[in-house]
Amino acid sequence: MPTLRPLSAALLLLAPALAAAQTSKPAQVVKPPVAQAWLDLATHHSDMPGIAQMMGGGMPSLGSLFGKKGDQSRGNVFGQTQSMGFSAAGQYLDVSVHTRANPGLSEALQAVPPASQLSPTLQLIAPQPVAEKPPEPVRDDEPSEPKYEKPKGKLLLYWGCGEKVRAGQPRVLDFANMNLEDVQRIMVARGNTPKGARSQPGVPAWPNKQDDRKVPAGASLNGEHGFSGQGIPEGFKFELRPEVDFMAPLKPQRSPGAEGATQVRWEQLPHARAYFLSAMGAKPGAARDEAEMVLWSSSELPDTGFALHDYQTPGGITQLLKDKVLLQPSVTECAIPGGIFGQGAEGGAGMLRMSAYGPEQAVAYPPRPTDPKQAWEPQWAARVRTKSTYMGMLGVQMPTQGEQQPAPEVKKPKVTDVLKGLLGR
C-alpha cells in the first residue's frame, strides 16, 4: 500500500472541518433594541411581624407612632424586588425603561391593565445625576501606625437536605488563620443574576417619590402593557402570558424531626420551576469572644447560597437543576440537619430563607428573522421575571393572624437579636 505524503494526510485530516465550514450558516447580525424595558415581579412572605422595620428596611411613619395608620397604600420604594427578603409580606413590582434614541430620558409612562389595580398608567421617573464631590485633602505630615486586629471566629458550611450531617461536613473557615485557598474553597456562590430593572439617570423607573403606590393585594399583571415617552418607539405594546404574573406566596412550615433536625414542608407553587432553601445562624465558639457563623443550603453541592436568592436565567435554572443545586419543582420538603446551629437551649437559632423561581418572558418587535442573512434590528424589547421568596426564623414558628399566641419559652433567642447579630446591624 503506498504511503501518503504529509500534505495529502493533512488534507484528509482537515476535510471534515472544511466541509463543516462550507455548510455552516453565517452568524446573524443582531443589534440591540432602540428601547428596552424590564419588569421584575416578586411575591414575598414572612411570618415575622415588622421584619422591614426591625432590619432598617422601612421606617414607621410619625402618625403610626401615635396609633394612626395613615395611608397604607403609599410609601412604596424602588428595589423591593431585590431586598433579599427584608420586606413586608406582599407583592412587589420594579419597572424601568431605557431608550438609545434619548439617553437622557427623564420620565416615561407605562400603561398597565385594569387587573393591576394601578391602571391606567404608572409614572416612571429617572433620578437626577449627582455631582461627585472632590475628596477632602488628607494630611500626611503626621505619620501614624496602622491598627489591625486579627479577626476571630469561624465560618461553618453545611449543605444538602437530610436529618444527619453528611460525611466530610462542615467545611470550616478559621478567620484567624484563613488564606486565599481557604476562602475560595468555602465561599462558593453559584448563580447568575442577569440585568433587570434599575433606577439611574437616563433610566426612568417605578416606583418613585412622585408615584409611590404599593401593589394592592390580589393584583394581577395579566393584560396589555405599553411604554411611551420621548425617544421610545411608537407601538411599544405587548401582552404577558397568563402564567407570567405574581406568584403565590411561599409559606413553609417547620417542625422538629429526628436527630434534632428541622423538617421544612411547603405546598407546590403553580408555575414554579425550582426551589432553593438556605439557613444562617450563629452559635458560641470555644472561647468567650469567638463565635461560629453557620451556613446551610439545600444544594447537593457545597454552596453558600448568597447568589441564589435572586432571579436566575431560564438556562441557568435548567443547569442548576441538572447539577442538583436547586430542588425540583415536585419537591415539597427538606430536612435541615440536626445540631448544626447548636444543641439544647442554643439549638435552632437562625434565619431561614426560601426562593421559588417562576417563569420569565422576553418579547421583542419586530420578531427575529428566520433568515440568518437578514439582520435583526428590534425597535423595542421587554423582559419580565418572576419569583416568590420567604424569610422566617428557624426554630421559631410564628403564629398566623388569628391564632392564639403561645406561651413564651425560656431562653429563646429574640428575632431581632438573632437577625441583627447575623448581619452585623
C-alpha positions as CSV (number, residue, x, y, z in Angstrom):
1,M,0.0,0.0,0.0
2,P,1.5,3.4,-1.0
3,T,2.5,5.7,1.8
4,L,0.5,9.0,1.9
5,R,2.6,12.1,1.6
6,P,2.5,14.6,4.6
7,L,0.5,17.1,2.6
8,S,-2.1,14.6,1.5
9,A,-2.5,13.3,5.0
10,A,-3.0,16.8,6.4
11,L,-5.7,17.5,3.8
12,L,-7.5,14.3,4.8
13,L,-7.5,15.4,8.4
14,L,-8.8,18.8,7.6
15,A,-11.5,17.6,5.2
16,P,-14.3,17.3,7.9
17,A,-13.6,20.8,9.2
18,L,-13.5,22.2,5.6
19,A,-16.9,20.6,4.9
20,A,-18.4,21.9,8.1
21,A,-17.2,25.4,7.3
22,Q,-18.8,25.3,3.9
23,T,-22.2,24.1,5.2
24,S,-22.3,26.3,8.4
25,K,-24.7,29.2,8.4
26,P,-23.3,32.7,8.6
27,A,-23.8,34.4,12.0
28,Q,-26.8,36.6,12.1
29,V,-26.3,40.3,12.7
30,V,-28.1,41.2,15.9
31,K,-28.4,44.8,17.1
32,P,-29.6,46.0,20.5
33,P,-33.2,47.3,20.6
34,V,-33.8,51.0,20.4
35,A,-35.8,50.8,23.7
36,Q,-35.6,48.2,26.4
37,A,-38.0,47.7,29.4
38,W,-37.5,45.5,32.4
39,L,-40.3,44.3,34.7
40,D,-39.3,42.4,37.9
41,L,-42.2,40.8,39.8
42,A,-41.8,39.4,43.3
43,T,-44.1,37.9,46.0
44,H,-42.7,37.9,49.5
45,H,-44.0,36.3,52.6
46,S,-42.7,36.3,56.2
47,D,-44.2,35.2,59.5
48,M,-42.1,37.7,61.4
49,P,-44.2,40.8,62.0
50,G,-42.3,44.0,61.4
51,I,-39.3,42.4,59.7
52,A,-38.7,45.5,57.4
53,Q,-38.7,47.9,60.4
54,M,-36.6,45.6,62.6
55,M,-33.8,45.4,59.9
56,G,-34.0,49.0,58.9
57,G,-35.8,48.2,55.6
58,G,-38.5,50.6,56.4
59,M,-39.3,53.2,59.0
60,P,-42.7,53.7,60.6
61,S,-44.4,57.0,59.9
62,L,-44.8,59.6,62.6
63,G,-48.5,59.0,62.7
64,S,-48.1,55.3,63.3
65,L,-46.1,56.1,66.4
66,F,-49.2,57.7,67.8
67,G,-51.6,54.9,66.8
68,K,-52.6,56.4,63.4
69,K,-52.4,54.0,60.5
70,G,-52.1,56.7,57.8
71,D,-52.2,55.9,54.1
72,Q,-51.1,52.2,53.9
73,S,-51.4,52.2,50.1
74,R,-48.4,54.6,49.7
75,G,-44.8,54.6,50.7
76,N,-43.5,52.2,48.0
77,V,-39.8,52.5,47.1
78,F,-37.8,51.1,44.2
79,G,-35.7,48.0,44.8
80,Q,-38.1,45.9,46.9
81,T,-37.9,43.0,44.5
82,Q,-34.1,43.0,45.3
83,S,-34.4,43.4,49.0
84,M,-33.1,39.9,49.8
85,G,-36.3,39.1,51.8
86,F,-36.1,42.1,54.2
87,S,-39.5,43.4,53.1
88,A,-43.0,43.2,54.5
89,A,-45.2,40.5,53.0
90,G,-46.8,41.4,49.8
91,Q,-46.5,41.8,46.0
92,Y,-43.7,43.9,44.6
93,L,-43.0,45.3,41.1
94,D,-40.0,47.2,39.9
95,V,-40.1,48.7,36.3
96,S,-37.6,50.6,34.3
97,V,-37.2,51.6,30.6
98,H,-34.3,52.9,28.6
99,T,-34.0,54.2,25.0
100,R,-30.9,54.7,22.9
101,A,-32.8,57.4,21.0
102,N,-32.8,59.6,24.1
103,P,-30.1,58.5,26.6
104,G,-31.1,61.3,29.0
105,L,-34.7,60.3,29.2
106,S,-36.1,61.7,32.5
107,E,-39.7,60.3,32.5
108,A,-42.0,57.8,30.8
109,L,-45.4,56.2,31.2
110,Q,-46.3,52.6,31.4
111,A,-49.9,51.6,30.5
112,V,-51.0,48.7,32.8
113,P,-54.1,46.5,32.6
114,P,-57.1,47.1,34.9
115,A,-56.3,43.9,36.8
116,S,-53.2,45.5,38.2
117,Q,-55.4,47.9,40.3
118,L,-52.9,50.5,39.3
119,S,-54.3,51.5,35.9
120,P,-54.4,53.3,33.7
121,T,-50.7,54.2,33.9
122,L,-47.5,54.2,36.1
123,Q,-45.3,57.2,36.0
124,L,-41.7,56.3,35.6
125,I,-39.1,58.9,36.8
126,A,-35.4,58.9,36.4
127,P,-33.2,60.2,39.3
128,Q,-31.2,63.3,38.7
129,P,-27.4,62.9,38.3
130,V,-25.5,63.7,41.4
131,A,-22.3,65.7,41.1
132,E,-19.4,63.9,42.8
133,K,-17.6,66.0,45.4
134,P,-13.8,66.1,45.3
135,P,-12.2,64.1,48.1
136,E,-11.1,66.2,51.1
137,P,-7.3,66.5,51.4
138,V,-5.7,64.3,53.9
139,R,-2.7,65.4,56.0
140,D,0.2,63.1,55.7
141,D,2.7,65.0,57.7
142,E,1.8,63.2,60.9
143,P,2.6,59.5,60.5
144,S,0.6,57.1,62.5
145,E,0.8,53.3,63.0
146,P,-2.0,51.4,61.3
147,K,-4.1,49.5,63.7
148,Y,-5.0,45.9,62.8
149,E,-6.9,43.5,64.9
150,K,-6.8,39.9,63.9
151,P,-10.3,38.6,63.2
152,K,-11.7,35.9,65.4
153,G,-14.3,33.2,65.0
154,K,-15.1,30.6,62.3
155,L,-17.5,30.0,59.5
156,L,-19.0,26.6,59.1
157,L,-20.6,25.5,55.8
158,Y,-23.1,22.6,55.6
159,W,-25.2,21.5,52.6
160,G,-27.8,19.1,51.5
161,C,-31.2,18.0,52.8
162,G,-31.2,15.4,55.4
163,E,-31.6,14.8,59.2
164,K,-27.9,14.0,59.8
165,V,-24.8,15.9,58.9
166,R,-23.1,14.2,55.9
167,A,-19.6,12.9,55.8
168,G,-17.0,15.5,55.0
169,Q,-19.0,18.3,56.5
170,P,-18.7,21.0,57.6
171,R,-16.1,23.0,55.7
172,V,-14.5,25.3,58.1
173,L,-13.0,28.8,57.6
174,D,-11.0,30.0,60.5
175,F,-10.9,33.8,60.3
176,A,-7.7,34.0,62.4
177,N,-5.7,31.7,60.1
178,M,-7.5,31.9,56.7
179,N,-5.8,32.2,53.4
180,L,-7.0,32.7,49.8
181,E,-7.3,29.0,49.1
182,D,-9.5,28.5,52.2
183,V,-11.8,31.4,51.2
184,Q,-12.2,30.1,47.7
185,R,-13.0,26.6,49.0
186,I,-15.7,27.8,51.3
187,M,-17.2,30.9,49.7
188,V,-18.7,29.1,46.7
189,A,-21.6,31.1,45.3
190,R,-23.2,29.7,42.1
191,G,-25.9,31.5,40.2
192,N,-26.0,34.2,37.6
193,T,-28.4,37.1,38.1
194,P,-28.9,39.0,34.8
195,K,-29.5,42.7,34.5
196,G,-33.0,43.7,35.4
197,A,-35.0,46.8,36.4
198,R,-32.8,49.6,37.8
199,S,-33.2,53.2,38.7
200,Q,-30.4,55.6,37.5
201,P,-30.1,58.8,35.5
202,G,-31.5,58.2,31.9
203,V,-33.5,55.2,33.0
204,P,-36.9,56.1,34.3
205,A,-38.2,53.7,36.9
206,W,-41.2,52.9,39.1
207,P,-42.0,53.2,42.0
208,N,-40.5,56.6,42.8
209,K,-41.2,59.6,45.0
210,Q,-43.9,61.0,42.7
211,D,-45.7,57.7,42.2
212,D,-45.1,55.6,45.3
213,R,-48.3,53.5,45.2
214,K,-48.0,50.0,46.6
215,V,-49.1,47.0,44.6
216,P,-52.6,46.1,46.0
217,A,-53.1,42.6,47.4
218,G,-54.5,40.3,44.7
219,A,-53.3,42.5,41.8
220,S,-52.5,40.8,38.5
221,L,-50.5,42.0,35.5
222,N,-52.4,39.9,33.0
223,G,-53.4,42.1,30.1
224,E,-51.8,44.6,27.8
225,H,-48.8,46.7,28.7
226,G,-47.3,49.6,26.9
227,F,-44.5,52.2,27.2
228,S,-44.4,55.7,25.9
229,G,-42.0,58.7,26.2
230,Q,-39.7,60.9,24.3
231,G,-37.4,58.6,22.2
232,I,-39.5,55.5,22.9
233,P,-40.7,54.0,19.6
234,E,-44.4,54.1,18.8
235,G,-46.3,50.9,19.3
236,F,-44.3,49.6,22.3
237,K,-47.1,47.3,23.4
238,F,-47.3,43.6,24.5
239,E,-49.3,41.1,26.5
240,L,-47.9,38.8,29.2
241,R,-48.5,35.1,29.0
242,P,-51.1,34.0,31.7
243,E,-48.5,32.3,33.8
244,V,-46.2,35.3,33.9
245,D,-47.7,37.0,36.8
246,F,-47.2,37.5,40.6
247,M,-46.6,34.1,42.1
248,A,-48.4,32.7,45.1
249,P,-46.6,33.2,48.4
250,L,-44.3,30.7,49.9
251,K,-45.4,29.5,53.3
252,P,-43.1,26.8,54.6
253,Q,-44.0,25.0,57.8
254,R,-41.2,23.9,60.2
255,S,-41.5,21.1,62.7
256,P,-39.0,19.0,64.8
257,G,-37.6,16.0,63.1
258,A,-35.4,13.0,64.1
259,E,-31.9,13.5,65.3
260,G,-32.7,17.1,66.2
261,A,-33.3,18.0,62.6
262,T,-35.8,20.6,61.4
263,Q,-38.4,19.4,58.8
264,V,-39.4,22.1,56.4
265,R,-42.5,21.4,54.3
266,W,-44.4,23.6,51.8
267,E,-47.1,23.4,49.1
268,Q,-46.2,23.3,45.5
269,L,-46.5,26.7,43.8
270,P,-48.1,26.8,40.4
271,H,-45.6,27.5,37.6
272,A,-42.6,27.3,40.0
273,R,-39.5,26.0,38.1
274,A,-37.4,25.2,41.1
275,Y,-36.8,25.8,44.8
276,F,-33.9,26.8,47.0
277,L,-33.5,27.0,50.8
278,S,-30.8,28.3,53.0
279,A,-30.3,29.0,56.6
280,M,-27.9,31.1,58.5
281,G,-27.2,31.2,62.2
282,A,-24.6,31.8,64.9
283,K,-23.5,29.9,68.0
284,P,-20.9,30.5,70.7
285,G,-17.4,29.3,69.9
286,A,-14.8,27.6,72.2
287,A,-13.7,31.0,73.6
288,R,-15.9,33.7,75.1
289,D,-15.0,36.3,72.4
290,E,-15.3,33.8,69.5
291,A,-18.4,33.0,67.6
292,E,-19.2,30.5,64.9
293,M,-21.2,31.6,61.9
294,V,-23.1,28.7,60.3
295,L,-24.3,28.5,56.7
296,W,-26.5,25.7,55.3
297,S,-28.2,25.3,51.9
298,S,-30.4,22.7,50.3
299,S,-27.9,22.3,47.4
300,E,-26.3,18.9,46.8
301,L,-23.1,20.7,46.2
302,P,-21.3,23.0,48.7
303,D,-22.7,26.5,48.1
304,T,-23.2,29.5,50.4
305,G,-26.4,30.4,48.6
306,F,-25.6,34.1,48.6
307,A,-26.2,34.4,44.8
308,L,-29.2,32.1,44.5
309,H,-31.9,34.1,46.3
310,D,-32.4,36.2,43.3
311,Y,-33.6,36.0,39.7
312,Q,-31.9,33.4,37.6
313,T,-31.9,33.0,33.8
314,P,-34.1,30.2,32.4
315,G,-31.0,28.4,31.1
316,G,-29.2,28.9,34.4
317,I,-32.2,27.3,36.3
318,T,-32.0,24.3,33.9
319,Q,-28.3,23.8,34.6
320,L,-28.6,24.3,38.4
321,L,-31.4,21.7,38.4
322,K,-29.2,19.3,36.5
323,D,-26.3,19.9,39.0
324,K,-28.8,19.4,41.9
325,V,-28.1,22.8,43.2
326,L,-31.8,23.7,43.0
327,L,-34.7,21.4,44.1
328,Q,-37.0,20.1,41.5
329,P,-40.5,21.7,41.3
330,S,-42.1,18.5,42.5
331,V,-40.1,18.6,45.8
332,T,-42.2,19.7,48.8
333,E,-40.0,19.0,51.8
334,C,-36.4,19.3,53.0
335,A,-34.7,18.5,56.4
336,I,-32.1,20.7,57.9
337,P,-29.6,18.5,59.7
338,G,-29.8,18.5,63.5
339,G,-27.2,20.1,65.7
340,I,-25.6,22.4,63.2
341,F,-26.9,25.5,65.0
342,G,-26.1,24.3,68.4
343,Q,-27.6,21.9,71.0
344,G,-30.2,22.3,73.7
345,A,-31.3,25.8,74.5
346,E,-29.0,27.2,71.9
347,G,-30.3,24.9,69.1
348,G,-32.4,26.2,66.3
349,A,-31.5,29.8,66.5
350,G,-31.1,31.1,62.9
351,M,-32.7,32.6,59.9
352,L,-34.5,30.5,57.2
353,R,-34.8,31.8,53.6
354,M,-36.5,30.2,50.6
355,S,-36.9,31.1,47.0
356,A,-39.2,29.8,44.2
357,Y,-38.2,30.7,40.7
358,G,-41.1,31.5,38.3
359,P,-41.5,31.8,34.6
360,E,-39.8,34.5,32.5
361,Q,-41.0,36.2,29.3
362,A,-38.9,38.0,26.7
363,V,-40.7,39.8,23.9
364,A,-39.3,42.0,21.1
365,Y,-40.6,43.7,17.9
366,P,-40.1,43.0,15.2
367,P,-39.6,39.3,15.8
368,R,-36.2,37.8,15.0
369,P,-36.0,36.9,11.3
370,T,-35.6,33.3,10.5
371,D,-33.3,34.1,7.6
372,P,-29.8,34.4,9.2
373,K,-28.7,36.6,6.3
374,Q,-31.2,39.2,7.4
375,A,-30.1,41.5,10.3
376,W,-32.3,41.7,13.4
377,E,-32.8,45.3,14.5
378,P,-35.6,45.3,17.1
379,Q,-37.4,48.6,17.8
380,W,-38.2,47.6,21.3
381,A,-37.8,44.7,23.7
382,A,-39.1,43.8,27.2
383,R,-38.1,41.2,29.7
384,V,-40.3,40.1,32.6
385,R,-39.1,38.0,35.6
386,T,-41.0,36.4,38.5
387,K,-40.1,34.9,41.8
388,S,-41.5,34.2,45.2
389,T,-39.5,34.5,48.4
390,Y,-39.8,33.7,52.1
391,M,-37.9,34.7,55.3
392,G,-38.5,33.4,58.8
393,M,-36.8,32.3,62.0
394,L,-35.6,28.7,62.2
395,G,-36.9,27.1,65.3
396,V,-39.5,29.9,65.9
397,Q,-42.8,29.1,64.3
398,M,-44.7,32.4,64.4
399,P,-48.5,32.1,64.6
400,T,-50.5,33.4,61.7
401,Q,-53.1,36.1,62.1
402,G,-56.0,34.8,64.3
403,E,-54.0,32.1,66.0
404,Q,-53.5,32.1,69.8
405,Q,-50.1,33.3,70.9
406,P,-48.1,30.5,72.6
407,A,-46.6,31.0,76.0
408,P,-43.0,32.3,75.7
409,E,-40.2,29.8,76.1
410,V,-37.3,30.3,78.4
411,K,-34.0,31.3,76.8
412,K,-35.5,31.5,73.3
413,P,-33.5,34.0,71.1
414,K,-35.2,37.2,70.2
415,V,-35.9,37.5,66.5
416,T,-34.3,41.0,66.4
417,D,-31.2,39.9,68.3
418,V,-30.6,36.9,66.0
419,L,-31.1,38.9,62.8
420,K,-29.0,41.9,63.8
421,G,-26.3,39.6,65.2
422,L,-26.1,37.6,62.0
423,L,-25.9,40.7,59.7
424,G,-23.8,42.9,62.0
425,R,-26.6,45.5,62.3
